[in-house]
Amino acid sequence: MLWSRSSHTNLIDCQLNSTMRLVSGCLHPTQTQRLPVPSNIPSPNLRRQSAVDKMLCKIVNHQDWPVHTDVFSQASQRLSSRHPIWLDLSPVDMNSQWKEDWQSASVTNCALVEDPTSRQPGFDLPRCSWALLIRFRAGQGTCKASMYKWGLTKSPLSSCGDPQTMDHTVNSCPLIKFEGGLTILHEAEDDAVNWLNSVATTSAFAK
């Protein structure tokens, strides 16, 4: 409960975000705000707040607990740099706050996601197809443009002669683009899955 307001929570958040990348198949350059959606796991901050709310609810219902006095009978704040939990005892609805945070975040292709709290289309796909779909949604994948930027290939160009970005591959490449583009691919219907499987066999997207 005390840890939730610590100035060091960012240290554990890095590890939790890394785990969500592993779960979802997102690459490191993927925006942190996007990670909870494909993994279907609330952000570390929301999970901490939810845990605090549950604990405070128990404390409210047990006035005989010594901690009840510690929380609800506090003297005036002495140090402005401190942010104890009793400064804000209003419970937060995790799903509502998650939706609000998503709407206010500047995330690539965020319009594709209507409800960030629900499992996204294709959630039950095999790992390889799901991870590739997530990378197209995020605009971050092992395309030649990224591999060139990371020094892992000699050219950023695709077979059509244009830079091979994730957006170019799915929306505009005359050789392998998906009919309907990313908007339809996001729905993860059979045609989309077949296209993902065919793209996954190419050397650029094999990992």
C-alpha positions as MATLAB code, in Angstrom:
seq = 'MLWSRSSHTNLIDCQLNSTMRLVSGCLHPTQTQRLPVPSNIPSPNLRRQSAVDKMLCKIVNHQDWPVHTDVFSQASQRLSSRHPIWLDLSPVDMNSQWKEDWQSASVTNCALVEDPTSRQPGFDLPRCSWALLIRFRAGQGTCKASMYKWGLTKSPLSSCGDPQTMDHTVNSCPLIKFEGGLTILHEAEDDAVNWLNSVATTSAFAK';
ca = [
       0.000    0.000    0.000;
       2.823    2.371    0.868;
       4.768    1.280   -2.203;
       2.038    2.623   -4.505;
       3.093    6.228   -3.832;
       6.836    5.605   -3.783;
       9.068    7.634   -6.085;
      10.803    4.376   -7.020;
       7.819    2.622   -8.613;
       9.257    3.426  -12.046;
      11.995    0.863  -11.348;
       9.522   -1.999  -11.016;
       7.380   -0.570  -13.826;
      10.268   -1.132  -16.241;
      10.248   -4.833  -15.386;
       6.458   -5.080  -15.605;
       6.462   -3.354  -18.998;
       9.177   -5.718  -20.165;
       6.968   -8.644  -19.150;
       4.032   -7.214  -21.115;
       6.286   -6.930  -24.165;
       7.174  -10.579  -23.743;
       3.535  -11.611  -23.326;
       2.270   -9.626  -26.313;
       5.224   -9.993  -28.691;
       5.735   -6.221  -28.912;
       9.209   -4.952  -29.714;
      11.108   -2.571  -27.457;
      10.360    0.588  -29.552;
       6.605    0.020  -29.066;
       4.989    2.837  -27.098;
       4.591    1.964  -23.429;
       0.964    3.151  -23.383;
       0.084    0.453  -25.937;
       1.466   -2.520  -23.988;
      -1.559   -3.163  -21.717;
      -3.943   -3.518  -24.685;
      -2.461   -6.501  -26.598;
      -1.454   -8.242  -23.364;
      -4.904   -7.505  -21.848;
      -3.233   -6.553  -18.578;
      -3.911   -3.170  -16.893;
      -0.981   -0.799  -16.558;
       1.177   -1.087  -13.412;
      -0.185    2.210  -12.110;
      -3.796    1.059  -12.387;
      -3.009   -2.271  -10.760;
      -1.361   -0.525   -7.829;
      -4.312    1.830   -7.448;
      -6.740   -1.097   -7.527;
      -4.781   -2.910   -4.818;
      -4.775    0.226   -2.640;
      -8.536    0.695   -3.101;
      -9.194   -2.892   -1.990;
      -7.015   -2.454    1.074;
      -8.654    0.864    1.999;
     -12.071   -0.765    1.682;
     -11.034   -3.379    4.223;
      -9.653   -0.730    6.551;
     -12.894    1.289    6.378;
     -14.875   -1.800    7.396;
     -12.594   -2.595   10.349;
     -12.462    0.428   12.596;
     -10.881   -1.666   15.347;
      -7.733   -2.150   13.282;
      -4.848    0.075   14.450;
      -4.156    1.053   10.853;
      -7.633    2.656   10.673;
      -6.456    5.460   12.942;
      -3.220    5.817   11.011;
      -5.098    6.395    7.756;
      -8.227    8.291    8.763;
      -7.051   10.348   11.737;
      -4.025   12.044   10.286;
      -2.742   15.440   11.371;
      -2.085   18.139    8.789;
       0.578   17.361    6.237;
       4.027   18.465    7.329;
       6.062   17.975    4.164;
       4.681   19.034    0.795;
       6.987   16.542   -0.931;
       5.110   13.598    0.583;
       2.104   12.008   -1.115;
       0.515    9.624    1.403;
      -2.531    7.601    0.370;
      -4.862    9.430    2.747;
      -4.592   12.614    0.677;
      -6.920   10.998   -1.876;
      -9.223    8.252   -0.622;
     -11.586    8.280   -3.613;
     -11.740    4.815   -5.228;
     -10.960    4.547   -8.932;
     -12.815    2.283  -11.357;
      -9.929    0.568  -13.119;
     -11.684   -0.112  -16.433;
     -13.089    3.412  -16.708;
      -9.707    4.929  -15.919;
      -8.051    2.588  -18.424;
     -10.409    3.781  -21.175;
      -9.835    7.413  -20.228;
      -6.060    6.976  -20.253;
      -6.229    5.294  -23.662;
      -8.316    8.072  -25.186;
      -5.919   10.745  -23.961;
      -2.737    8.897  -24.993;
      -0.966    9.652  -28.272;
      -0.663    6.072  -29.481;
      -0.092    4.993  -33.079;
      -3.302    3.644  -34.668;
      -5.215    4.110  -31.405;
      -8.470    4.541  -33.370;
      -8.412    0.819  -34.145;
      -9.148    0.017  -30.511;
     -12.668    0.800  -29.332;
     -12.364   -0.797  -25.907;
      -8.814   -1.199  -24.531;
     -10.073   -3.296  -21.606;
     -11.331   -6.143  -23.813;
      -9.338   -8.788  -25.649;
      -8.531   -7.567  -29.132;
      -9.481   -9.504  -32.297;
      -7.085  -12.371  -32.909;
      -6.153  -12.772  -29.232;
      -6.353  -16.568  -29.535;
      -4.244  -16.809  -32.696;
      -1.000  -18.817  -32.649;
       1.894  -16.878  -31.155;
       3.631  -16.119  -34.469;
       0.505  -14.728  -36.164;
      -0.639  -12.829  -33.079;
       2.729  -11.163  -32.514;
       2.943  -10.117  -36.169;
      -0.596   -8.699  -36.066;
       0.277   -6.717  -32.936;
       3.367   -5.316  -34.616;
       1.369   -4.121  -37.619;
      -1.096   -2.442  -35.266;
       1.749   -0.779  -33.357;
       3.692    0.164  -36.490;
       6.804   -1.420  -34.968;
       8.176   -4.668  -36.362;
      11.112   -6.388  -38.025;
      10.559   -4.646  -41.361;
      13.566   -3.629  -43.444;
      13.219    0.059  -42.533;
      13.595   -0.797  -38.837;
      16.294   -3.387  -39.417;
      18.263   -0.833  -41.439;
      17.924    1.724  -38.654;
      19.207   -0.867  -36.179;
      22.168   -1.700  -38.433;
      20.963   -5.232  -39.175;
      20.468   -4.950  -42.950;
      22.107   -3.042  -45.777;
      18.975   -1.528  -47.303;
      15.626   -0.240  -45.992;
      13.906   -0.906  -49.316;
      11.346   -3.575  -50.057;
      11.113   -5.495  -53.338;
       8.879   -2.764  -54.776;
      11.586   -0.142  -54.271;
       9.960    1.833  -51.436;
      11.088    1.836  -47.793;
       9.624   -1.255  -46.161;
       7.819    0.082  -43.094;
       5.030   -1.793  -41.339;
       2.500    0.728  -42.619;
       3.784    0.484  -46.200;
       3.689   -3.317  -46.135;
       0.069   -3.632  -45.073;
      -1.437   -0.554  -46.713;
       0.386    0.372  -49.897;
       3.024   -2.110  -51.083;
       1.927   -3.095  -54.635;
       3.413   -6.572  -54.178;
       2.083   -7.824  -50.841;
      -0.313   -5.234  -49.360;
      -3.443   -6.538  -47.671;
      -6.682   -5.637  -49.441;
      -8.549   -3.374  -47.045;
      -5.382   -2.296  -45.263;
      -4.725   -2.241  -41.547;
      -8.335   -1.434  -40.640;
      -9.560   -4.766  -42.014;
      -6.441   -6.663  -40.923;
      -7.171   -5.555  -37.366;
     -10.377   -7.615  -37.374;
      -8.280  -10.808  -37.738;
     -10.726  -12.627  -40.002;
      -9.670  -15.690  -42.001;
      -8.297  -13.664  -44.943;
      -6.251  -11.550  -42.550;
      -4.831  -14.618  -40.799;
      -3.893  -16.223  -44.129;
      -2.157  -13.016  -45.191;
      -0.266  -12.841  -41.882;
       0.879  -16.432  -42.320;
       2.144  -15.692  -45.832;
       3.960  -12.545  -44.696;
       5.498  -14.415  -41.770;
       7.318  -16.723  -44.198;
       9.316  -13.849  -45.717;
      12.820  -13.254  -44.430;
      12.068   -9.744  -43.165;
       9.212  -10.834  -40.874;
      10.417  -14.293  -39.950;
      11.371  -13.306  -36.373;
];
